[in-house]
Amino acid sequence: MSSLIVPDRSPTESSTPIALGVLASGNGSNFEALAQAIAAGQLQAEIRLLIYNNPEAYVRQRAERLGIPALLLDHRQFASREDLDTAIITAFRDRGVEWIAMAGWMRLVTETLIQAFPERIINIHPSLLPSFKGIRAVEQAIAAKVRISGCTAHLVTLDVDSGPILVQAAVPVLPDDTVDSLQQRIQVEEHKILPLAIALAAARSPLPV
């Protein structure tokens, strides 16, 4: 069954590639989807650096295969969330990063990071926000017996999964869906809308020259 994506078209392309940093904690399929969208000319950007916090995260292997610089910042090695975010800011600024994509980043960000990149941090969440915020969103949708779920790309604010919505994709919930089967179909749409959301956000809020 086909999905519905709103908005359904890309913004006018800019002549300047978006300097992008990515935060990821796990498998990294959204990270690779971003790299593929860039390679296909669907997103005019350059991933300057991947930061991951889990030493065992498969995203590191994806970055190595794609030739994208990657840095481990293990959250367990930092005294506070603010200390971790300060290290993230330093690493991204050293690489000239101007926009951040949270592609499966399983850490709460603090005001420290948000103030350093105001309205320039984009998250992907596996529900049609404002429904099913927080962790285990797909499990929440299955338990609620909704007929339609999906995913949302939004700007990050201090309140979890509450920032301005950029793009959403609706996915039907089938009668025999499990958490895994629904998650897989939602993830297909995540790969589509995250590059679009980044392009839309950058087009709407260009950085000062």
Helices and strands as residue ranges (DSSP letters): E 4-6, E 18-24, H 29-39, E 45-52, H 59-66, E 70-72, G 75-77, H 81-94, E 99-102, H 111-116, E 121-125, H 137-144, E 148-155, E 165-172, H 179-204
